[in-house]
Amino acid sequence: MGDATAAMAAADPDRGFLGVEVHTPGIGNLLALVGEQHLTNVRVAHGDAMELVHRIDEQSLDAVHVFFPDPWPKARHHKRRLIQPSNVALLRDRLRPGGVLHCATDWPEYAESMAETLDAAPGLRRLPATAEPHARPKTKFEKRGADAGRPISDLRYART
Ligand SMILES: C[S@@+](CC[C@H](N)C(=O)[O-])C[C@H]1O[C@@H](n2cnc3c(N)ncnc32)[C@H](O)[C@@H]1O
């Protein structure tokens, strides 16, 4: 619903943020937050992030945040997962050297699959778990996962 994006943008006013979502109410809520908080460093795109990525210059982003992507827990749906090798390559190419791809999930099996995919991806180096792994705003789906007793995994990789 954009709360985390708005909070990150408010805390880092000199950096531009681009929120991408297919869910229309999420777009509306983020735009409302941007208006209420008079944020001038947020852009919002309505659509598929993996289509938009082709319109972003290579080596232009400081970071890509993929927080609590749909887990698609059934094996036959794994191909729909956002974190898979072809998408990771596209996202990595948009990061500037040293830029960070930060993924978070509350699904342990997806966390394992993410780590396997990201560890194997050329041009990405895993960053050590920080002392404060949750040094980002809590998202709606994170709260939902935590309330259900699921562990939260944060995986951060720098572009080499
Ligand atoms: C499980 S929710 C998590 C939302 C939020 N990041 C959070 O943590 O509360 C996953 C969100 O990703 C959006 N989504 C899934 N695939 C997408 C894509 N290809 N491009 C943009 N948004 C996508 C869905 O519409 C949904 O709102």
PDBQT file of the ligand as one rigid body, heavy atoms in Angstrom, charges set to zero:
ROOT
HETATM    1  C1  LIG A 201       2.659 -10.021  -1.134  1.00  0.00    +0.000 C 
HETATM    2  S1  LIG A 201       2.399  -8.388  -1.725  1.00  0.00    +0.000 S 
HETATM    3  C2  LIG A 201       3.606  -7.435  -0.846  1.00  0.00    +0.000 C 
HETATM    4  C3  LIG A 201       3.333  -5.970  -0.890  1.00  0.00    +0.000 C 
HETATM    5  C4  LIG A 201       4.316  -5.105  -0.110  1.00  0.00    +0.000 C 
HETATM    6  N1  LIG A 201       5.652  -5.125  -0.711  1.00  0.00    +0.000 N 
HETATM    7  C5  LIG A 201       4.371  -5.498   1.335  1.00  0.00    +0.000 C 
HETATM    8  O1  LIG A 201       5.395  -6.039   1.775  1.00  0.00    +0.000 OA
HETATM    9  O2  LIG A 201       3.381  -5.252   2.077  1.00  0.00    +0.000 OA
HETATM   10  C6  LIG A 201       3.115  -8.487  -3.337  1.00  0.00    +0.000 C 
HETATM   11  C7  LIG A 201       2.747  -7.305  -4.190  1.00  0.00    +0.000 C 
HETATM   12  O3  LIG A 201       3.508  -7.349  -5.408  1.00  0.00    +0.000 OA
HETATM   13  C8  LIG A 201       2.696  -6.883  -6.462  1.00  0.00    +0.000 C 
HETATM   14  N2  LIG A 201       3.288  -7.430  -7.694  1.00  0.00    +0.000 N 
HETATM   15  C9  LIG A 201       3.404  -8.724  -8.029  1.00  0.00    +0.000 A 
HETATM   16  N3  LIG A 201       4.031  -8.865  -9.213  1.00  0.00    +0.000 NA
HETATM   17  C10 LIG A 201       4.330  -7.605  -9.624  1.00  0.00    +0.000 A 
HETATM   18  C11 LIG A 201       4.969  -7.079 -10.778  1.00  0.00    +0.000 A 
HETATM   19  N4  LIG A 201       5.435  -7.882 -11.732  1.00  0.00    +0.000 N 
HETATM   20  N5  LIG A 201       5.109  -5.748 -10.879  1.00  0.00    +0.000 NA
HETATM   21  C12 LIG A 201       4.634  -4.923  -9.904  1.00  0.00    +0.000 A 
HETATM   22  N6  LIG A 201       4.020  -5.354  -8.780  1.00  0.00    +0.000 NA
HETATM   23  C13 LIG A 201       3.868  -6.686  -8.652  1.00  0.00    +0.000 A 
HETATM   24  C14 LIG A 201       1.310  -7.401  -6.118  1.00  0.00    +0.000 C 
HETATM   25  O4  LIG A 201       0.308  -6.645  -6.750  1.00  0.00    +0.000 OA
HETATM   26  C15 LIG A 201       1.286  -7.266  -4.608  1.00  0.00    +0.000 C 
HETATM   27  O5  LIG A 201       0.747  -6.019  -4.215  1.00  0.00    +0.000 OA
ENDROOT
TORSDOF 0
